[in-house]
């Protein structure tokens, strides 16, 4: 196998892998799942290190 054919083969394999990754990301986005936490549907598996797993707290002061 000459070097050009090997380079083309490797490029095609990488293109397929990148295409599958993008397809998977689009599919997860359409399903409404979080793209940052790919291990589950929520951030419990990643230790809630992403902002999507944290609950927002009200930082406004209430005046009485």
N, C-alpha and C positions, 0 to 999 in steps of 0.2 A: 504494500500500500504506500503510495507516495505521500509526501508531507502535506500537499494541498488537499488531498482527499481526507486525510486524517483531521485536518483543521476544519474542513467543512462538516465532517461528522460530529466533531466536538461542538461546533457552533449550533448545529441542529439540535443536539441533545440538550444543550443549555437553553435554547429558545423554547423547547417543549417544556422544560422544567419551569422556566419563568412564566410561560403561558398558563400552566396549571396553577401556579401560585396566584396569579392575577385572577384567574377564573374562580378559584376558591374564595378569594377576598370579596369579589363581586357577589358571589352566592351568599356568603355570610352577611354582607351588608343588606342584601335584599330580604333576608330572613329576619333582619332587625337585631342581629347579634353584634356584640362588640368586637371590633377588629383588633383592639389592643390585647385583650385577654383571649388568646386563641385556645386555651386549655379547657375552657368550659363556657357556659353561657353567662357566667358572672365572674367577678374578680376574686372569688373565694380561693381559687387554686393558686393565684399568684400573690397571695398575701395582701390583697387590696392595695398594692403599690401603685396602681394606676388611679387616676382621679375618678373613674367611673364607679369604683367600688365604695367610694366614700360618700357618706351622707353630708349634704350641705348643711351647715349650721347657720342660724340667723345671726348675723353680726351687727345688725342694727340695734341701737339702744332704744328701749321703750321709755317714753316720758310719762311720768305720772303726775 
